[in-house]
């Protein structure tokens, strides 16, 4: 699949100006008797990015068809690449064994509805100011400030100023005990690359992008306060 993805990076990108370079690069993937441009007539242009291995179907111990996903302009598509593998006794080598085929990518999956969990609104109200403080320090890189919101015996890395905290948009707290798995949707301000990001800026030169992110946190109640023990990607957030 890695061989097919490398091949796709050459095969799916062509312009007349780059024809000679493409031909030389393709030679590393093709049988000796192949046409130099492997079916391209030298006209037109195609550009592909975000090329990734997607799937593979083996027909025997030496032959397979590898599918590669790619993006071309606004379209997500697939490239099907027949591959021959020589085997260990012949040096574990690969070669493209036939013409590739461009195919439409599958449509997005239908996402089933899920029932929202039973939530603890009182705990959410207690957690919100703690989480706002946590995310401010989590973004700023103030280790001492961050530790005030982290559970005893735990330590967490931070963004060290990469983002600026703007808003805690949503907190979902299920019913439970002193340790809970909660979800939080946070809005970060991302720098425009020239000035530090500011959530309240009015000058267009200082305005950064707002980016919503969802997190899953393990929180623990110690005394009368909640503290963060762990943070990771949220997966699916129930609206």
Residue pairs with C-beta under 8 A, 6 or more apart in sequence:
1 53
1 54
1 56
1 66
1 68
2 53
3 29
3 66
3 83
3 94
4 53
4 66
4 67
4 68
4 79
4 81
4 83
4 96
5 51
5 52
5 53
5 66
5 68
6 29
7 26
7 29
7 81
7 96
7 100
8 48
8 51
8 68
8 70
8 79
8 81
8 100
9 48
9 51
10 22
10 25
10 26
10 29
11 26
11 29
11 38
11 79
11 100
12 46
12 47
12 48
12 51
12 70
12 72
12 79
12 102
13 22
13 46
13 47
13 48
14 22
14 37
14 40
14 44
14 45
14 46
15 45
16 42
16 43
16 44
16 45
19 37
19 42
22 37
22 40
23 36
23 37
26 34
26 36
26 37
26 38
27 36
29 95
29 96
30 38
30 95
30 96
31 95
31 96
31 97
38 96
38 99
39 99
46 72
47 72
47 73
48 70
48 71
48 72
49 70
49 71
49 72
50 69
50 70
50 71
51 68
51 69
51 70
52 68
52 69
52 70
53 66
53 67
53 68
53 69
54 67
54 68
54 69
54 78
55 66
55 67
56 64
56 65
56 66
56 67
57 64
57 65
57 67
58 64
59 65
61 85
61 87
62 84
62 85
62 86
62 87
63 82
63 83
63 84
63 85
63 97
64 82
64 83
64 85
65 80
65 81
65 82
65 83
66 80
66 81
66 83
67 78
67 79
67 80
67 81
68 78
68 79
68 80
68 81
69 76
69 77
69 78
69 105
70 76
70 77
70 78
70 79
71 77
75 105
76 105
77 102
77 103
77 104
77 105
78 102
78 103
78 104
78 105
79 100
79 101
79 102
79 103
80 100
80 101
80 102
80 103
81 96
81 100
82 96
82 97
82 98
82 99
82 100
83 94
83 95
83 96
83 97
84 94
84 95
84 96
84 97
85 92
85 93
85 94
86 92
86 93
86 94
86 95
114 236
114 238
116 238
116 239
117 172
117 174
117 175
117 238
118 174
118 175
119 172
119 173
119 174
119 175
120 173
120 174
120 175
120 176
120 180
121 173
123 173
123 180
123 226
124 171
124 172
124 173
126 225
126 226
127 171
127 173
127 182
127 219
127 226
128 168
128 171
130 149
130 225
130 226
130 227
130 228
131 168
131 171
131 184
131 217
131 228
132 165
132 168
133 148
133 149
134 146
134 149
134 150
134 228
135 165
135 168
135 184
135 186
136 145
136 165
137 145
137 146
137 148
137 149
137 158
138 146
138 156
138 158
138 159
138 165
138 231
139 158
139 159
139 161
139 162
139 163
139 164
139 165
139 188
140 146
140 158
140 159
140 160
140 161
140 164
140 165
141 158
141 159
141 160
141 161
142 158
143 158
146 156
146 158
147 155
149 227
149 228
150 156
150 227
150 228
150 229
151 219
151 220
151 222
151 227
151 228
151 229
152 222
152 227
154 228
154 229
154 230
156 228
156 230
156 231
161 196
162 191
163 188
163 189
163 190
163 197
163 211
164 188
164 189
164 191
164 196
164 197
164 198
164 199
164 208
165 186
165 187
165 188
165 189
165 199
166 187
166 188
166 189
166 199
166 210
167 186
167 187
167 199
168 184
168 185
168 186
168 187
169 185
169 186
169 187
169 212
170 183
170 184
170 185
170 237
171 182
171 183
171 184
171 185
172 182
172 183
172 184
172 237
172 238
173 180
173 182
174 180
174 181
174 182
178 220
178 221
179 218
179 219
179 220
179 221
179 229
180 218
180 219
181 216
181 217
181 218
182 216
182 217
182 218
182 219
183 214
183 215
183 216
183 217
183 234
183 237
183 238
184 214
184 215
184 217
184 234
185 212
185 213
185 214
185 215
185 234
185 237
186 212
186 213
186 214
186 215
187 210
187 211
187 212
187 213
188 210
188 211
188 213
189 197
189 198
189 199
189 208
189 209
189 210
189 211
190 197
190 208
190 209
190 210
190 211
191 197
191 208
192 205
192 206
192 207
192 208
192 209
194 205
195 205
195 206
196 206
197 208
198 206
198 207
198 208
201 207
201 208
214 233
214 234
214 237
215 231
215 232
215 233
215 234
216 231
216 232
216 233
216 234
216 235
217 228
217 229
217 230
217 231
217 232
218 228
218 229
218 230
218 231
219 226
219 227
219 228
219 229
220 226
220 227
220 229
221 227
